[in-house]
Amino acid sequence: MASQVDVANLCLAILGKPTIASLLDNSNAARVLNVEYDLIRRALLRGRATWRFSIKRASLPSLSTAPVSGPYTTQYALPTDCLRVLLAGDTWPGLDLSDYRLGPTDAGYLVEGRNILCDYGAPLSLKYVSDVTDTTLFDPWFVIYFAAELAWTCCERLTGSDAKQAAAKDRKNDALIQASNSNALENTPEMNAEAEWVAARMQ
């Protein structure tokens, strides 16, 4: 399994730079990577691609205070490691008759700050992307993707080479494709809004 240093050294290998023993080494490469490592990791986990190793589930108790205003009656505090909500509640998204919405929102829930607002009763089932720091849990393709993103981000400071930066971008795009092909990514459901003629046919 990969370590933090393995990710950093794969990044440096992509850029054709010498490896390091630690992100705390007294070298320019270590200092640059140490600054960017956690920022890039969190951004990639929170991004559009949902990595299966980062998915967690929780059962949340409701907060004692209701939302100050708005259409929802209940709020829940998100887990401290939650980077992105994937699904709240036990009801899977179904038919979306958008032309017939009567309220101010057609969302089943809203995330505001570190709370999630909804009308679902407690406890609230939550599926979310977690802030995974344990590198031994990383999918191998995520390691490559992460290292290539680090290389692309840090290339100017470490090499000043536009060609190497372009190569790093190609490497990370290829890693994302390979991750999708190997089932390392979850395909989240996507729904198109239904027009009123659908409702008419259902009557």
N, C-alpha and C positions, 0 to 999 in steps of 0.2 A: 504494500500500500504506500501511497505517496505521502511525503511529509511536506511541511511548509518550505523547507529548503529545497526539496525536489522540485516543487512548483517554480521557485525562484530560479533554480539552475536550468530548468527546461526553458524558461524565458530567456536566460542569458545564452543558452545554446542556440536558440532561434536567431538571436542577434549576433552570434559568432563571438561572444565575449567569454572570458575566463569564469569558471564557477566560483562560488563562495562557500564558506563553511557555515555561515550563520547570517541572518538578516541584521545582526548586530555587529558584523565585521566592520573594521575601520577602512572601508573602501567606498568609492563613489557609487558603485553598483548596489552594494548592500544598503546604503543610505537611501538611495532613490526607491528601491523596491520596498524597503521597510515603510516608507511614507505611503506608497500606493497600494500595498498588498490588501489590507482590510477594506479600503474604500472600493476597490475593484471587485473583490470577492462579494461584498454585499450587493453591489450594483448588478452583477451577473446573476445572482440568486433571485433578486427582485425583478429582473427583466422579463421580457415577453416569453422567453423559453422557460418552461417549468420542469426542473430536473427531478426525477422520481426520488432520488435519495434525500431531497430537501423537504418532502411532503410530510407533514405531521397532522394529527387530529387531536382535538381537545374537547372537553365538556365544560362549558363556562357557567358560573353562577351569575345571576343578574346583579347589577349594582343597586344600592338602596335608593338612589336618586333617579328620577325619570328625566328624559331629555327636557331641556328648558322650553323648547318650542319645536314645531314641525309635526309631521304626520305620524311619528313613531312614539310608542308608549314606554318602551323598555330599552335599556342600554347595558352593554357588557364591556368589560375591560379586555382588550386583546392580550394574549400571552406576550410576555416580554421579548420572546424570540420571534415574534410574528413579523415577517417582512411583507407578506401579501396574502390577502384573504382569497381563497379559491372557492369556497362554498360555505354558506351558513345555513343552519337548519337541516331538518331531515327530509325536506321535500325537494326532489330533483326538479330543475327548471323544466317547464312544460310549454304548452301552447301560449303564445304571447299575442293576445288580441289588442294590439296597441291602439287601435282606433277607438276602443271602448274604455280606456282608462278614465276614471272619474276623479282621481286624486291628483295631488301636485307632483307625484313621482310614480314611475312604473317600476322602481327598484324594490326588491324584496327586503333589502337592507342597505344601509349606508355606513361607510367607514369615515369617521370624523376624528382627527387626531389619533389617539390611542384607544378609542372606543368604537364599538360597532352598534348601530342603532337599528332596531327592528321591532316587530310585533310578535316575535316568536317567544313562546314560554320557556322558562328556565327548567333544566339546564340547556344551554344552547350548544348544539353540535357544531363544531368548526373544523374545517379542513383548510390548511394554510401552508405557505412556504415559510420554512423556519430558517433562522440565521445560523447555518451550520458552520462551525469553526473547526471541527474535528476532521482533519484531512484524510483520515483512514476511511471515512464514509464517502468521500468523493468518488463519483464514477470516473473511470479512467479517461473518458472523453471530456469530462468536465475539467480534469487536470490539464489536458492539452489545450482546451478552449481558454481556460483561465490564464495559463502561461502565455498563450499567444496574445491575449488581450493586454496582459502586463507588458509584453514586448512591444506591442503597437503603441501603448500609452507612453512608455518610457523610452522609446527608441531615440527620440530627438536628444534627450539628455545623456543617453549612453553611447550613441553612435553618430548622430547627426546625419544618418543615411536615409534618404527618401526611399531607396530601393529596398532596404531592409524593413522599413515600416510597411511598405506595400506587401512584402512577402509575409510579414506577421499578420496582416489583415486577411490575406488569402488563407493562411494557416488556420485562423480562428473560424472563418466561414466554413472551411472544409470540416473542421472538428464538429461544428454544429450540425452539418448535414450527416456526418457519420453517427453522431449521437442520436439523431432522429431515426436513422436506419436501424440502429441497434436497440431501439426501444428505451433509451436512457431518458427520453423526454416524454412527458405526459401531454396528450392532446386534450385540452380542455374543451367542453362543449360550447358550440357557437350557435346562436339562434337568430334567425331573421324575423323581424316583426311581421305578423300576419295582417293582411288587409281585411276590411270589413266584409268582403264577399265570402271569406272563409267562414265567418260566423253565420252568415246567411245560409250557407250550405249545411251548417250543423243543426239548424232549427228544424 
